[in-house]
């Protein structure tokens, strides 16, 4: 009996060790499963295309004072143009019909486009709302043939890797019906390339970083307005998100570190023999819910 009593602490210690080993092994297996799951669901990681809304400034870079240029912004009277109900219905229908003709066109002509039109559509995109009116966008317009060729080389090299390794079979198979691949001829032929960069933070006059709230959403809205402006002007494009190309293109175009590439738009007229997939859009009842 005395022997049993003396061995009891030893047994308890052994049991505790065994429990610890089992828990550690279970947690290790769970961690492996979690890592495997993440790798399966996201085969590629593009830092530039990550949502930048969670960007936080380093503690030593935060300015304790308000980050705006003016503490009090004057408010002025606002005058709105008011239409009759009939005119509102007519204008909304006309605008819908215009944008319903918008298609992603991958076969673009090298026919010149007036530069003033490009200036105007980017001015239009710049009217977009933004978080705390930070206007966190930069529109880089490329018309130089050498730069367009270098952009195409960078994009096609990365896109071939994307299609063959990073994107995964499901994604590639979903694109087959659209007949897309890593060859981007339009990057050479389009008279203009517009590369839209999101500024994940800005700079104050004293050199410290300035928070750009909702920069991802703000720039995305501006891109939507830009697409509408291009359609209104009779120009066409295809929305391109060049995966894993951002850093190289940023260096090529000499953009600062706070700018991350969000979208690349080749802009021009369609070729005479251009084709597009015979797609349909969802009807109103499938995209709108009235409560």
Secondary structure, 3 states (H helix, E strand, C coil): CHHHHHHHHHHHHHHHHHHHHHHHHHHHHHHHHHHHHHHHHCCCCCCCCCCHHHCCCCHHHCCCCCCCCCCCCCCCCCCCCCCCHHHHHHHHHHHHHHHHCCCECCCECCCCCCHHHHHHHHHHHCCCCCHHHCCCEEEEEECCHHHHHHHHHHHHHHHHHHHHHHCCHHHHHHHHCCCCCCCCCHHHHCCEEEEEEEECEEECCCCCEEECCCHHHHHHHHHHHHHHHHHHCCCEECEECCCCCHHHHHHHCCCCCCEEEEEEEEEECECCCCCCCCCCCCCHHHHCCCC
